[in-house]
Amino acid sequence: MSRLHSRSWVREAVRIIEADANRSADTHLHVFPLPAEWGIDLYLKDESVHPTGSLKHRLARSLFLYGLVNGQIGQNTVLVEASSGSTAVSEAYFARMLGLRFITVVPRSTSPEKIALIEFYGGECHYVDRAPDMYPEAERLASECNGHYLDQFTYAERATDWRGNNNIAESVYAQMQSERHPVPTWIVVGAGTGGTSATFGRYVRYKRHTTKIAVVDPENSSFFGAWETGALDYATGMPSRIEGIGRPRVEPSFVPGVIDEMLQVPDAGSLAAIRLLRERTGHWAGGSTGTNLFGAFTLISRMISEGQAGSVVTLLCDGGERYANTYYNDEWLAQKQIDIAPYREMYQEFLVSGKLAPVV
Ligand SMILES: Cc1ncc(COP(=O)(O)O)c(C=O)c1O
């Protein structure tokens, strides 16, 4: 594929993307209120306030810069991705900014809200019936139109600068500096591509922080089994019900070596937690944030039982408005036979006693 793109076009494209970053403020770090006597503080990094509404705004920016500096994106390049949603929304935004055509391969089951968002930013959706067909179809489409496959699952860990450069980890530590426990005991994130956990895991090791990284995994996902057994070919072949995280196979950007602990989280626990978040803080989040909160509460209850003070940081990954007709709709939950009531009780008890009694 020997083609040289005009250097002046690439220079201007990089300027436009950097200008977007320069116009954007950093995302907030919110406090989740816990009883003061616990001596533990919980924070949520609010990635829903990015211009395209999720943590994927950072990844999309990195993937575009990575493609531009590698000579893979030029003024006539058709961009292709395989995404279940958030990444495609952000990539469509950057493609439009550069005046490029953007096609994303999505499962037919993707929520109408996400499809509307991708098309709002000028993206085109190309449907496949089965989630595993997304990757080969994206590759076929890219070669058919002599385009560039951005391929978040492969390049997320490579395109993101783990040393700093205002990555999400550097931003968290800067915003924690004046807190009573500035170096978190735990950082809790989920995994879709695995890029976010790789960035945090590498950064804390590079900066020689004592912080440990915990990755939460929803039902049906392959990551926990792979991490626990060490078998990176571990595959469930099953889709996740928590949009954005959990994968039918282990993705190339998943870096198990930087993960100190993994926790499996029941979907009902994730979806009960985002209701609690809204009640206690007013913040409206997507399902993967609930998975993060379940993980954070589990580690906090352990810290309490071990008499350990400290801070825990997790992510508010995207906004809840995208899930008004699903996770926040009781009929949808009933249809999916997801009973969140026992977990809502569990969280009420936890926020009083600090004990997270397992739901049987
Ligand atoms: C809403 C949401 N949360 C969490 C994640 C996980 O992030 P990562 O892909 O960096 O593992 C994603 C990824 O798509 C997402 O869309």
The ligand as an SDF file (V2000), in Angstrom:
LIG
                    3D

 16 16  0  0  0  0  0  0  0  0999 V2000
  -18.7340    2.9300   28.0570 C   0  0  0  0  0  0  0  0  0  0  0  0
  -17.4040    2.2430   28.0820 C   0  0  0  0  0  0  0  0  0  0  0  0
  -16.8380    1.9300   29.2350 N   0  0  0  0  0  0  0  0  0  0  0  0
  -15.6230    1.3100   29.3110 C   0  0  0  0  0  0  0  0  0  0  0  0
  -14.9330    0.9480   28.1940 C   0  0  0  0  0  0  0  0  0  0  0  0
  -13.6100    0.1930   28.3120 C   0  0  0  0  0  0  0  0  0  0  0  0
  -12.5400    0.8880   27.8650 O   0  0  0  0  0  0  0  0  0  0  0  0
  -11.2940    0.1980   27.1330 P   0  0  0  0  0  0  0  0  0  0  0  0
  -11.6950   -0.0630   25.7460 O   0  0  0  0  0  0  0  0  0  0  0  0
  -10.2240    1.2210   27.2250 O   0  0  0  0  0  0  0  0  0  0  0  0
  -10.9430   -1.0680   27.8320 O   0  0  0  0  0  0  0  0  0  0  0  0
  -15.5160    1.2320   26.9800 C   0  0  0  0  0  0  0  0  0  0  0  0
  -14.8300    0.7990   25.7770 C   0  0  0  0  0  0  0  0  0  0  0  0
  -15.3560    0.7980   24.7130 O   0  0  0  0  0  0  0  0  0  0  0  0
  -16.7680    1.9130   26.9240 C   0  0  0  0  0  0  0  0  0  0  0  0
  -17.3520    2.2090   25.7700 O   0  0  0  0  0  0  0  0  0  0  0  0
  1  2  1  0
  2  3  1  0
  2 15  2  0
  3  4  2  0
  4  5  1  0
  5  6  1  0
  5 12  2  0
  6  7  1  0
  7  8  1  0
  8  9  2  0
  8 10  1  0
  8 11  1  0
 12 13  1  0
 12 15  1  0
 13 14  2  0
 15 16  1  0
M  END
$$$$
